[in-house]
């Protein structure tokens, strides 16, 4: 049984009043949804509150869930809308994260290679690139930022993103392309690529 089929069974049980089934869905997606929302809301306590509010909204809307899309796609849409409403109520624009994951050293053959890469110059360059990417993300229009975040950070498919953002796949592809181009434009001076090459 696929992940989506398991979710669908849990949803059906929850729709019949089984609170434990919905609890299992919450357990499964709470961290993932919180991680997504932390891209829009910086304060971890606020992220927790908005994540909880999104699950409450999802629970209340559960009778309307028909299974046309995967449960998590439907939940992510509710979560993003809840975060947007929360930020609008506070009069704030969605920020982006400043943390970047470090590359895994497992792919390195020898420790010498790792040490060579871990120079102060390379660390400074990595930090500057990360800051530039995050700053560029923060300056993108909301629909571009959401599309690129769902694709590059959450790893969702174009189809799932289209469902979450409630738009055609072609629009998603266009938004992601435009977001990548905008970020590449800001990175060019830093990494010394010309306009013909994106990276």
C-alpha positions in Angstrom: 0.0 0.0 0.0 1.4 3.4 -1.0 1.9 6.3 1.3 -0.9 8.2 -0.3 -3.3 5.1 0.1 -2.4 4.9 3.7 -3.2 8.6 4.2 -6.5 8.2 2.3 -7.5 5.3 4.7 -6.6 7.4 7.7 -8.6 10.4 6.3 -11.6 8.1 5.7 -11.4 6.9 9.3 -11.0 10.4 10.6 -14.0 11.5 8.5 -16.1 8.9 10.3 -15.1 10.4 13.6 -11.9 8.4 14.5 -9.8 11.1 16.2 -6.9 8.7 16.6 -6.6 8.4 12.8 -6.3 12.1 12.5 -3.8 12.1 15.3 -1.6 9.7 13.2 -1.8 12.2 10.3 -0.8 15.0 12.6 2.2 12.9 13.9 3.2 12.1 10.4 3.2 15.6 9.0 3.7 18.0 11.9 7.4 18.4 11.6 7.3 18.5 7.8 4.6 21.2 7.8 6.4 23.1 10.6 9.6 23.1 8.5 7.7 24.4 5.5 6.1 27.2 7.5 9.4 28.2 9.1 10.4 29.4 5.7 7.8 32.1 6.0 7.7 32.7 9.8 11.0 33.1 11.7 9.9 32.7 15.3 9.8 29.0 16.2 7.0 29.6 18.7 4.9 31.4 16.1 5.7 28.5 13.6 4.4 26.0 16.2 1.2 28.1 16.7 0.5 28.5 13.0 1.2 24.8 12.4 -1.3 23.9 15.1 -3.8 26.3 13.6 -3.3 24.8 10.2 -4.1 21.3 11.6 -7.2 22.6 13.4 -8.4 24.1 10.1 -7.6 20.9 8.3 -9.6 18.9 10.9 -12.6 21.2 10.5 -12.4 21.0 6.7 -11.8 17.2 6.7 -15.4 16.5 5.6 -14.8 18.4 2.4 -11.6 16.5 1.5 -12.4 14.3 -1.5 -9.0 12.8 -2.2 -8.5 14.5 -5.6 -5.0 15.3 -4.4 -2.7 13.7 -1.8 -3.6 14.6 1.8 -0.3 16.3 2.4 -0.8 18.5 -0.7 -4.1 19.6 0.6 -2.6 20.1 4.1 0.3 22.2 2.7 -2.1 24.4 0.9 -4.0 25.0 4.2 -0.7 25.6 6.0 0.6 28.1 3.5 -2.7 30.0 3.5 -2.8 30.0 7.3 0.8 31.4 7.4 -0.1 34.1 4.8 -3.2 35.1 6.8 -1.1 35.2 10.0 1.5 37.4 8.4 -1.1 39.7 6.9 -2.8 40.1 10.3 0.6 41.1 11.7 1.3 43.4 8.8 4.4 41.6 7.9 5.9 40.1 4.8 7.1 36.5 4.8 10.8 36.4 5.5 13.1 33.6 4.5 15.5 31.5 6.6 19.1 32.4 7.0 20.3 28.9 7.8 21.9 26.7 5.1 22.5 23.0 5.3 26.2 22.0 5.2 27.2 19.7 2.4 27.7 16.1 3.5 31.3 15.1 3.8 30.5 11.4 3.1 31.0 11.8 -0.6 34.6 12.9 0.0 37.3 10.2 -0.7 39.9 11.5 1.7 40.1 13.9 4.6 42.7 16.0 2.7 40.1 16.9 0.1 37.7 18.0 2.9 40.4 20.1 4.6 41.3 21.8 1.3 37.7 22.8 0.8 37.2 23.9 4.4 39.5 27.0 4.1 38.5 30.3 5.7 38.1 31.7 2.2 35.7 29.0 1.1 33.8 29.3 4.3 33.4 33.0 3.8 32.4 32.4 0.2 29.8 29.8 1.2 28.4 32.2 3.8 28.2 35.0 1.3 26.5 32.8 -1.3 24.0 31.6 1.4 23.2 35.2 2.5 22.8 36.3 -1.1 20.4 33.3 -1.9 18.4 34.0 1.3 18.3 37.8 0.6 17.2 37.1 -3.1 14.5 34.7 -1.9 13.2 37.4 0.5 13.0 39.9 -2.4 11.0 37.6 -4.7 7.3 38.1 -5.1 5.3 35.8 -2.9 4.2 33.4 -5.6 7.8 32.9 -6.9 9.1 32.5 -3.4 6.5 29.9 -2.5 7.0 27.9 -5.7 10.8 27.8 -5.4 10.6 26.9 -1.7 8.2 24.1 -2.3 10.4 22.7 -5.1 14.0 23.2 -3.9 13.6 23.1 -0.1 10.6 20.7 0.3 11.4 18.7 -2.8 7.8 18.5 -4.0 6.8 17.6 -7.6 5.5 20.2 -10.0 2.1 18.5 -9.8 2.0 18.8 -6.0 3.1 22.4 -6.1 0.4 23.1 -8.7 -2.2 21.6 -6.4 -0.9 23.5 -3.4 -0.8 26.8 -5.2 -4.0 26.1 -7.1 -2.6 26.9 -10.6 -1.5 25.0 -13.7 1.8 23.1 -13.8 3.0 25.4 -16.6 2.6 28.4 -14.3 4.5 26.5 -11.6 7.4 25.8 -14.0 7.4 29.5 -15.1 7.5 30.7 -11.5 10.3 28.4 -10.6 12.3 29.4 -13.7 11.8 33.1 -12.9 12.8 32.6 -9.3 15.9 30.7 -10.3 16.8 33.4 -12.8 16.4 36.2 -10.2 18.6 34.3 -7.7 21.2 33.5 -10.4 21.3 37.2 -11.4 22.3 38.1 -7.7 24.8 35.3 -7.5 26.7 36.1 -10.8 29.0 38.8 -9.4 29.8 36.6 -6.4 30.7 33.4 -8.3 31.9 35.1 -11.5 29.7 33.6 -14.1 28.6 35.4 -17.2 25.1 36.1 -18.3 25.0 33.1 -20.7 25.3 30.7 -17.8 23.0 30.4 -14.8 25.5 29.1 -12.3 
